[in-house]
Amino acid sequence: MTPQEYDAMTPEQQKAHDEAERKREKEEQASLPYTWSQQLDSVEITVPVPQGTRGRDLSIEIRKKKIKVSLKGKDPIFEGEMPKEIKEEESTWTIEDSNTIMIHLEKLNKNEWWPHVVTHHPKIDTTKIVPENSKLSDLDGETRAMVEKMMFDNRQKQMGRPTSDQLQQQELMAKLAASNPGLDLSGSKKD
């Protein structure tokens, strides 16, 4: 379905469509030999294995764009090409409670949602992902400054006051008027 077709639906039709898609997605994901979740910066994969499994019983290959997980001497539990590249040196795996493999994949591009872990597995609808709230302190300096500016501007608009850009424009106009007393600025645009 195209975004235009979806937008043409009534809210009730959209809700029914979304519920049917979530159900289908959940069933497809449940059929995979692992469960997975993601943040913007990483993918976490949980793979159940027979009780008593130890690290030496496993063969796990994590490459820039490929992954293979298997018990030594057996067919792979899963393998394939990943949809995006990862940072190999920052991606890890561990075995927990002798029955679960925990795989951490560090995304190379930290601003994209993955539709699946390997490209031949069923996709999820990444447009429906609701990210966890992050703290301003978690953001890099440039992103944090941009978010703080947006928050300030929103507060200013709600109170009927000028935004940071409008304040900056007013300040520039005042300086221009002060340095050019004979200049008529009455026809200039003010926001």
N, C-alpha and C positions, 0 to 999 in steps of 0.2 A: 504494500500500500504506500502510495506517495504521501508526502506531508500535505499536499493540497487536498487529496482525498480525505485524509484524516481531519483536516481543518473544516471540510465541508460537512462533516458529521455533526449531529446534535450532541450536546453534552452527555445525554443518556447513552447514545450510541458509542461515543468515545469511551465512556466508563465501561460499558459492556465489552468493547473491543480490548481495552487495557486489561480487564480481568481475565479474558480468554487468553490473551497473550502471556500474562504472568503465569497462568496455569500451565500452558504449553511449555513455556521456558522452564518452569520448576520441574516438570516431568522429564524434559530433555536433560537438564542438569543432574537430576537424580540418577539418571542411567549411566553417568560417567563413572569411571573407576576412581574418582577423587572428588573432593569438594574444593572450592576455591573462592577467594574474595580478593578485593583490590582496593587500594588507595590510589591517589594520583601518582604516587612515587613508587609503588611496589605491588606485587602480586603474591599472595600467600596460598599455597596449595597443601592440602592434607590428603595423604594417601594411606588407606588402611592396608596393612600387611599381616601375614600370619603371626600369632603370638609367639614370642621367642626370637623374632628376627633381630639380627645384629647388623651393624654396619658392614661387616665383612661379607654378609650374605647378599648385599645389594650392589647393583651396578647402576650408577646414576651419572648421566652426562648432562651438563648444563653448558651450552654454548651461546654465543651472541644471539642467535636466532633459532636455535634448536634445543629440544629437551628429549631425554630418553630415561625412563625409570623402569627398572626390572629387577627381579630376583635373579641372581647368578644362575646360569644354566636353564632359565625359563624364558618363555616369550615375554616381551615387554608388557608391563602393566599399561603404559601408554608412552607414545613417542610421537614427535612431529615437529613441524615448523611453527614457531610462535608468530603472532601477528605483528609484533614489533621487536626491536632489538632491546637487549638488556645489558647491564654492566656485569660481565662475567665475574670479575674480581670481587664484587660486592654481593653476589648472589650465593646463597648457602643452603645446605640441607642438614637436618639432624634426624635422629630416630628417637621417638619418645615412647616410654612404657613398653618397649620391645614389640609394639604393634602398630605404630603410626609414624610415617615419614612426614616431616614438616619441611616444606621447601619455600624459601624466600627468594623471590626474583626482584632485583632492583631495576626498575625501568630506566632506560636511557633517556627517553623523553618523558619528563615528569608532568606533562600537561595533557595526557591522552588517556581515555578509558579504553581498556581492551574489550573487544566483543567476545573473546574466548581465549583459552590458554594455548591450544594448538589449532591451527587453521582449519583442520578437517572436522573439528568437533562443533556441536551446535552453538550458535551465537546467542548472546543476550542483547537486549535493546539498550544500548549505552545512553540513549537520550532520556531514559527513565531513571538513571542513577541519581540518587540524592546524596551528595557527599556529606561527610561529617563536618560539623562546624570546626574551623580551626582557630587557633588563638593568633592574635596579631604578632605575638612574639615568635611564632613558628615561621613567619614569612620572611623572605629576604628583604633587604633594605628598600630596594626600588618598589617592590610589590607592596610592602607595608606603607610606604609613603603615598602610593596611589590609592590604596584602600582608605587610609586616614583622610585624604583629601575628599574622596567620594562621601565618606561618612560626614565630614564637616559640611560639605555642600548640601547634602540631604537635610541635615539639621537646620541649616540656614534657610533653605527653601520652605521647610515646614513652619518656620517662625516668620516667614515673609521678609527675610533679610537677604542681602546680596550674597551670591556665592563667592568663592575665593577668586575666580576669574573676574567677576564683576568688581570685587574690591580692588583687585590689581589694576583694572582698567580705570577705576575712579581715581586711584592714587597717581597713575600716569597722567591723567587729564589735569589733576591738581598741580602736579609738578610742571607740566607744560604751560599751564596758565600762569603759574608763579614766575617762570623764567621768561615768559613773553607777555608782559602786561598789556600790550596793545593788541594782542591777538584775540579776535572774536570767536569763541568756541560755542556760541549759543546754538548754532545749527548742527553741531556734532551729535552723533547718536549716543544715547546713554541707555544702558540696560536696566 
